[in-house]
Amino acid sequence: MKDIKNIKTQKRTRIRKKIRSKIIGTKNIPRLSVFKSNRHIYAQLIDDETGKTLCSSSDLSIKNEKKETKAKKVGNLIANKAKEQKMKEIVFDRSGYKYTGRIKSLAEAVRKAGLKF
């Protein structure tokens, strides 16, 4: 069982590195990085030129919801924070995860809230 998990983790890490070699966030067009665990989902906007996180959001405070609805709420939160900082465009970094389920829900919520990528 542990070997399978390590293989999955290694595969995701390899895909993540490949994606990150092509995606760069700037102050005007930051990178939206997504991380998901079994229970929670996290999103942050990163300026790679200075190496700083501009804003972040997670579902730690959201209780008694399904995982996909939590992801949608996190997408709305991060989009609203980005709008407050007058950002209109971002680069989406899925961090090696497949574009389905919670990742897709978060991305669609960000698009619906008005950010372009």
C-alpha positions in Angstrom: 0.0 0.0 0.0 2.7 2.4 0.9 4.6 1.8 -2.4 1.5 2.7 -4.4 1.1 6.0 -2.5 4.8 6.8 -3.1 4.4 6.2 -6.8 1.3 8.4 -7.0 3.1 11.2 -5.1 6.2 10.9 -7.2 4.1 11.0 -10.4 2.3 14.2 -9.2 5.6 15.8 -8.2 7.0 15.1 -11.6 4.0 16.6 -13.4 4.0 19.6 -11.0 7.7 20.3 -11.8 6.9 20.2 -15.6 4.0 22.6 -15.1 6.0 25.0 -13.0 8.8 25.1 -15.6 6.3 26.8 -18.0 4.2 28.9 -15.6 5.5 32.1 -14.0 3.5 34.6 -11.9 4.2 38.3 -11.8 2.8 41.1 -9.7 0.3 42.1 -12.4 -0.6 38.5 -13.4 0.0 36.3 -10.3 0.0 32.5 -10.2 -3.0 30.8 -8.6 -1.5 27.8 -6.8 -3.9 25.1 -5.5 -3.2 22.4 -2.9 -5.7 19.8 -1.8 -5.5 17.3 1.0 -8.0 14.6 1.8 -10.0 17.0 4.0 -9.2 20.6 2.9 -8.3 22.7 -0.1 -6.0 25.7 -0.2 -5.4 28.4 -2.8 -2.9 31.3 -3.0 -1.9 33.9 -5.4 1.9 34.1 -5.8 4.3 36.6 -7.3 7.2 34.4 -8.5 9.5 37.4 -9.3 9.7 38.4 -5.6 8.7 35.0 -4.1 5.8 36.4 -2.1 2.3 35.3 -1.5 -0.1 38.1 -2.4 -3.2 36.6 -0.8 -4.5 33.2 0.2 -7.6 31.3 1.1 -8.6 28.0 2.5 -11.7 26.0 3.6 -10.5 25.6 7.2 -13.3 27.9 8.5 -16.1 26.4 6.4 -18.0 23.7 8.3 -20.6 21.1 7.4 -20.3 21.4 3.6 -19.4 18.9 0.9 -15.9 19.1 -0.5 -16.9 20.5 -3.9 -19.0 23.3 -2.4 -16.1 24.1 -0.1 -13.9 24.4 -3.2 -16.3 26.7 -4.8 -16.4 28.9 -1.8 -12.6 29.0 -1.6 -12.6 30.0 -5.3 -15.0 32.9 -4.6 -13.0 34.0 -1.6 -9.7 34.1 -3.5 -11.3 35.9 -6.4 -12.8 38.5 -4.2 -9.4 39.1 -2.5 -7.7 39.4 -5.9 -10.3 41.9 -7.0 -9.7 44.0 -3.9 -6.0 44.2 -5.0 -7.2 45.2 -8.5 -6.1 42.0 -10.3 -8.0 41.0 -13.4 -6.0 38.2 -14.8 -4.1 35.2 -13.3 -2.2 32.1 -14.3 -3.8 28.9 -13.0 -1.4 26.3 -11.5 -3.1 23.0 -10.8 0.0 21.6 -9.0 -0.1 18.3 -10.8 -3.7 17.4 -9.9 -6.1 16.3 -12.6 -8.5 19.0 -13.7 -11.6 17.3 -12.3 -13.7 17.5 -9.1 -12.6 20.0 -6.5 -9.9 21.5 -8.7 -12.3 22.1 -11.5 -15.0 23.5 -9.1 -12.5 26.0 -7.7 -11.3 27.1 -11.1 -14.8 27.6 -12.4 -15.8 29.6 -9.3 -12.8 31.9 -9.8 -13.8 32.4 -13.5 -17.4 33.1 -12.5 -16.3 35.7 -10.0 -14.6 37.6 -12.8 -10.9 36.7 -13.0 -9.5 35.6 -16.4 -7.1 32.8 -17.1 
